[in-house]
Amino acid sequence: MNACLEINNLSAVLPNGQRVLRSVSLSVQPGEVRALVGESGAGKTMIGKAVLGVLPSSVRIVEGDMKLEGEDLGKLQPKARRTLIGARTALIPQDPLTALNPSRRIGPQMTDRLVRILGWGGEKADTRIRQLLDEVQIRDPDRVLKSYPHELSGGMRQRVLIAAAFAAEPRLIVADEPTTALDVTVQKQILRLIAALQREHGTAILFVTHDLGVVAKISQKVSVLYAGKVVEEADTVALFAAPQHPYTRALMAATPRYTDPFASLKPVDEAVLAGLAAEIAAADQAWRRPHG
Amino acid sequence: MVEPLFSVRGLKVALPDMTRKPLIGRAPLAEILKGLDFDLPRGSVTGIVGESGSGKSTLGRALVRLLEPSAGSIAFDGRDITHLPEAGLRPLRRDLQMIFQDPMSSLNPRRTIGSIIAAPLKQNGLGDRLKERIAEALQRVGLPQSFASRYRHELSGGQRQRVGIARALALSPKFVLADEIVSGLDVSTQAQILTLLEKLAAEMGLTVAFISHDLSVIRRLCKQVIVMREGRIVEASATDALFENPAEAYTRDLIVAIPLPEIDAGWLDVPAAAKAPT
């Protein structure tokens, strides 16, 4: 069986030649949640954008390939690629307020994608959206559909975007820090919803986050990133039982835990950072040789 | 018993509600803090926790009198500062320092780090031996002396926040307000900044109000905690007691909603408590 998403040896560079993705390989099986975890600049959002075909124009993919359900995205014409990505993937963004058009009501914004991109009839799209609003536990769909984004709370807006993401039955969802802007109690509700819908619809998710706590709760597989390189890849259960890479261990020790306040919140050891820098430099050198 | 540094009684703060402002005329007032009573004991770190909109930042701003209360009283170091005018506050400012959430926007982009740290020193008659004092302030937060000639954009997020701490502590204040000082930082940097603040607070015997939405961080740093919700205090107690035996259901909900970095297969199956309608 084909993986839902397969990324092989993907490298991307900035105009100055600096690599921002360093030979990234990962796969997401159908119905599986893979977390991409790392600190700022780790390239986790960049990978999500590469998959969705929305990399900034300054970033150029120079090597590697991405397969969506077995179809090599690099071998498709741009229009065919966009159509394929549009039909089979969806995004749950970090900030629902900027992702929604402030001057349009929620209803048309949610049905737009179904009607204009997938060619559904208006009535079918409306029925579908209401069904999904029910699944994300919005009990007054009429009010929500008529609202403008600013009239809803942060949690409600994120529910709307989750409903929109699942509405077209995508095979893969890229969730980019979807709970980072939310309060903890709302975050928990949203994580529950994403997990429930993901299970029910059998959707694969590439879940971008900086929070190892969220990784532990939502994912089955995890890739730990640093400076655009996957430094560790594992089953989530295995990663938390026995993290292999020193950086992963350092990240875990730095994450605060109210259950163990004095064993957590440990600053990352300089030696770990030096080791990482050496690892990145060695990888770049090895990569440059055949690439001039 | 030692007198607390802050003694707050019946504190209310009302601010203009811009969402209800008519096109012409003043915005109506909305009560943000609805009557708070608490003390901040000397020489220890008190956590103030709550979700967005709970009023925790407004409370911090009232303590350092960036806002004037609409009712109640604030006594600082035995002195009523509730309605003290700016001129009366000025001599107290050196003892009421702040570290902000976003060091990028709280450091002047056009001045060197040295001159940023020097400003409060000069204003408080400590303009002599300035170079020495700046070097001392930088060293305290683990930055080399050479940083005095740099600008904020040349610094990383963690280094910027160190400068924010250096500036706040340069005058050896009695009180420091730290409002979400690590929420923009990566976890590895966050650990450095918090352990630094923890160490300095202990060494200098500072009284700190540590505002945060992160209860895990609060448990580590704070001796007592005030839990806020919708402008009121839900619960205030010693940190260990609060975590081991929270008196209020709301506090318990906040604690169990934190996703710990460990496998817990059932965590997602337990419903997060329903939020009160806002």
Interface residues (C-beta under 8 A of the other chain):
Chain A: E39 S40 S153 G154 G155 D183 V184 T185 V186 Q187 K188 Q189 L191 R192 A195 H210 D211 L212 G213 V214 V215 A216 K217 I218 T236 V237 F240 A241 A250 L251 M252 A254 T255 P256 R257 Y258 T259 P261 F262 S264 L265 K266 P267 V268
Chain B: E51 S52 D186 V187 S188 Q190 A191 Q192 L194 T195 H213 D214 L215 S216 V217 I218 R219 R220 F243 D253 L254 I255 A257 I258 P259 L260 P261 E262 I263 D264 W267 L268 D269 P271 A272 A273 K275 T278
